[in-house]
Protein backbone atom coordinates (compact mmCIF):
# COMPACT_ATOMS: atom_id res chain seq x y z
CA UNK A 1 0.00 0.00 0.00
CA UNK A 2 1.52 3.26 -1.07
CA UNK A 3 0.71 6.64 0.35
CA UNK A 4 -0.69 8.01 -2.91
CA UNK A 5 -2.24 4.88 -4.40
CA UNK A 6 -5.86 4.70 -3.33
CA UNK A 7 -7.80 1.69 -4.56
CA UNK A 8 -11.07 2.37 -6.30
CA UNK A 9 -14.12 0.56 -4.96
CA UNK A 10 -15.54 -2.26 -7.01
CA UNK A 11 -18.28 -1.15 -9.39
CA UNK A 12 -21.87 -2.20 -8.86
CA UNK A 13 -23.77 -3.92 -11.65
CA UNK A 14 -27.25 -5.26 -11.05
CA UNK A 15 -28.24 -8.27 -13.16
CA UNK A 16 -31.96 -8.93 -13.36
CA UNK A 17 -32.96 -12.51 -12.65
CA UNK A 18 -36.23 -12.70 -14.58
CA UNK A 19 -35.37 -10.43 -17.52
CA UNK A 20 -34.21 -11.68 -20.91
CA UNK A 21 -33.04 -8.85 -23.23
CA UNK A 22 -32.97 -11.22 -26.21
CA UNK A 23 -36.64 -12.08 -25.69
CA UNK A 24 -37.55 -8.36 -25.45
CA UNK A 25 -35.68 -7.60 -28.68
CA UNK A 26 -37.40 -10.47 -30.51
CA UNK A 27 -40.77 -9.24 -29.26
CA UNK A 28 -40.04 -5.71 -30.59
CA UNK A 29 -38.94 -7.10 -33.99
CA UNK A 30 -42.09 -9.23 -34.18
CA UNK A 31 -44.32 -6.28 -33.30
CA UNK A 32 -42.60 -4.03 -35.87
CA UNK A 33 -43.01 -6.68 -38.58
CA UNK A 34 -46.73 -7.06 -37.79
CA UNK A 35 -47.17 -3.28 -37.99
CA UNK A 36 -45.43 -3.19 -41.39
CA UNK A 37 -47.69 -5.96 -42.69
CA UNK A 38 -50.78 -4.12 -41.48
CA UNK A 39 -51.85 -6.69 -38.90
CA UNK A 40 -51.56 -4.13 -36.07
CA UNK A 41 -52.57 -0.44 -36.12
CA UNK A 42 -49.71 2.05 -36.57
CA UNK A 43 -47.97 3.12 -33.40
CA UNK A 44 -48.43 6.72 -32.25
CA UNK A 45 -45.36 8.96 -32.10
CA UNK A 46 -43.70 9.13 -28.72
CA UNK A 47 -40.54 11.10 -27.89
CA UNK A 48 -39.41 8.15 -25.77
CA UNK A 49 -38.97 6.12 -28.96
CA UNK A 50 -36.13 8.32 -30.22
CA UNK A 51 -34.62 9.35 -26.88
CA UNK A 52 -31.06 8.06 -26.49
CA UNK A 53 -30.71 6.71 -30.05
CA UNK A 54 -27.77 9.01 -30.86
CA UNK A 55 -25.91 7.95 -27.72
CA UNK A 56 -26.50 4.28 -28.52
CA UNK A 57 -25.11 4.73 -32.03
CA UNK A 58 -21.76 6.22 -30.95
CA UNK A 59 -19.31 4.16 -28.94
CA UNK A 60 -17.51 7.03 -27.17
CA UNK A 61 -20.77 8.56 -25.91
CA UNK A 62 -22.00 5.14 -24.81
CA UNK A 63 -18.82 4.58 -22.80
CA UNK A 64 -19.02 8.05 -21.24
CA UNK A 65 -22.65 7.46 -20.25
CA UNK A 66 -21.77 4.11 -18.67
CA UNK A 67 -19.01 5.76 -16.64
CA UNK A 68 -21.29 8.63 -15.66
CA UNK A 69 -18.75 11.23 -16.74
CA UNK A 70 -20.16 14.61 -17.77
CA UNK A 71 -18.44 17.02 -20.19
CA UNK A 72 -16.81 20.22 -18.90
CA UNK A 73 -18.78 23.35 -19.88
CA UNK A 74 -17.12 25.78 -22.29
CA UNK A 75 -17.51 28.65 -19.83
CA UNK A 76 -15.33 26.89 -17.26
CA UNK A 77 -12.66 26.22 -19.88
CA UNK A 78 -12.63 29.86 -21.01
CA UNK A 79 -12.35 31.13 -17.41
CA UNK A 80 -9.44 28.76 -16.71
CA UNK A 81 -7.63 29.86 -19.87
CA UNK A 82 -8.09 33.56 -19.01
CA UNK A 83 -6.81 32.98 -15.46
CA UNK A 84 -3.76 31.13 -16.80
CA UNK A 85 -3.05 33.97 -19.24
CA UNK A 86 -3.31 36.53 -16.40
CA UNK A 87 -0.96 34.44 -14.26
CA UNK A 88 1.53 34.14 -17.12
CA UNK A 89 1.36 37.91 -17.72
CA UNK A 90 1.95 38.58 -13.99
CA UNK A 91 4.96 36.27 -13.93
CA UNK A 92 6.52 38.03 -16.95
CA UNK A 93 5.81 41.67 -16.07
CA UNK A 94 5.12 41.71 -12.34
CA UNK A 95 1.91 43.76 -12.85
CA UNK A 96 -1.74 42.67 -12.69
CA UNK A 97 -4.31 44.00 -15.17
CA UNK A 98 -7.90 43.73 -14.01
C-alpha positions as CSV (number, residue, x, y, z in Angstrom):
1,X,0.0,0.0,0.0
2,X,1.5,3.3,-1.1
3,X,0.7,6.6,0.4
4,X,-0.7,8.0,-2.9
5,X,-2.2,4.9,-4.4
6,X,-5.9,4.7,-3.3
7,X,-7.8,1.7,-4.6
8,X,-11.1,2.4,-6.3
9,X,-14.1,0.6,-5.0
10,X,-15.5,-2.3,-7.0
11,X,-18.3,-1.2,-9.4
12,X,-21.9,-2.2,-8.9
13,X,-23.8,-3.9,-11.7
14,X,-27.3,-5.3,-11.1
15,X,-28.2,-8.3,-13.2
16,X,-32.0,-8.9,-13.4
17,X,-33.0,-12.5,-12.6
18,X,-36.2,-12.7,-14.6
19,X,-35.4,-10.4,-17.5
20,X,-34.2,-11.7,-20.9
21,X,-33.0,-8.9,-23.2
22,X,-33.0,-11.2,-26.2
23,X,-36.6,-12.1,-25.7
24,X,-37.6,-8.4,-25.5
25,X,-35.7,-7.6,-28.7
26,X,-37.4,-10.5,-30.5
27,X,-40.8,-9.2,-29.3
28,X,-40.0,-5.7,-30.6
29,X,-38.9,-7.1,-34.0
30,X,-42.1,-9.2,-34.2
31,X,-44.3,-6.3,-33.3
32,X,-42.6,-4.0,-35.9
33,X,-43.0,-6.7,-38.6
34,X,-46.7,-7.1,-37.8
35,X,-47.2,-3.3,-38.0
36,X,-45.4,-3.2,-41.4
37,X,-47.7,-6.0,-42.7
38,X,-50.8,-4.1,-41.5
39,X,-51.8,-6.7,-38.9
40,X,-51.6,-4.1,-36.1
41,X,-52.6,-0.4,-36.1
42,X,-49.7,2.0,-36.6
43,X,-48.0,3.1,-33.4
44,X,-48.4,6.7,-32.3
45,X,-45.4,9.0,-32.1
46,X,-43.7,9.1,-28.7
47,X,-40.5,11.1,-27.9
48,X,-39.4,8.2,-25.8
49,X,-39.0,6.1,-29.0
50,X,-36.1,8.3,-30.2
51,X,-34.6,9.4,-26.9
52,X,-31.1,8.1,-26.5
53,X,-30.7,6.7,-30.0
54,X,-27.8,9.0,-30.9
55,X,-25.9,8.0,-27.7
56,X,-26.5,4.3,-28.5
57,X,-25.1,4.7,-32.0
58,X,-21.8,6.2,-30.9
59,X,-19.3,4.2,-28.9
60,X,-17.5,7.0,-27.2
61,X,-20.8,8.6,-25.9
62,X,-22.0,5.1,-24.8
63,X,-18.8,4.6,-22.8
64,X,-19.0,8.1,-21.2
65,X,-22.6,7.5,-20.2
66,X,-21.8,4.1,-18.7
67,X,-19.0,5.8,-16.6
68,X,-21.3,8.6,-15.7
69,X,-18.7,11.2,-16.7
70,X,-20.2,14.6,-17.8
71,X,-18.4,17.0,-20.2
72,X,-16.8,20.2,-18.9
73,X,-18.8,23.3,-19.9
74,X,-17.1,25.8,-22.3
75,X,-17.5,28.6,-19.8
76,X,-15.3,26.9,-17.3
77,X,-12.7,26.2,-19.9
78,X,-12.6,29.9,-21.0
79,X,-12.4,31.1,-17.4
80,X,-9.4,28.8,-16.7
81,X,-7.6,29.9,-19.9
82,X,-8.1,33.6,-19.0
83,X,-6.8,33.0,-15.5
84,X,-3.8,31.1,-16.8
85,X,-3.1,34.0,-19.2
86,X,-3.3,36.5,-16.4
87,X,-1.0,34.4,-14.3
88,X,1.5,34.1,-17.1
89,X,1.4,37.9,-17.7
90,X,1.9,38.6,-14.0
91,X,5.0,36.3,-13.9
92,X,6.5,38.0,-16.9
93,X,5.8,41.7,-16.1
94,X,5.1,41.7,-12.3
95,X,1.9,43.8,-12.8
96,X,-1.7,42.7,-12.7
97,X,-4.3,44.0,-15.2
98,X,-7.9,43.7,-14.0
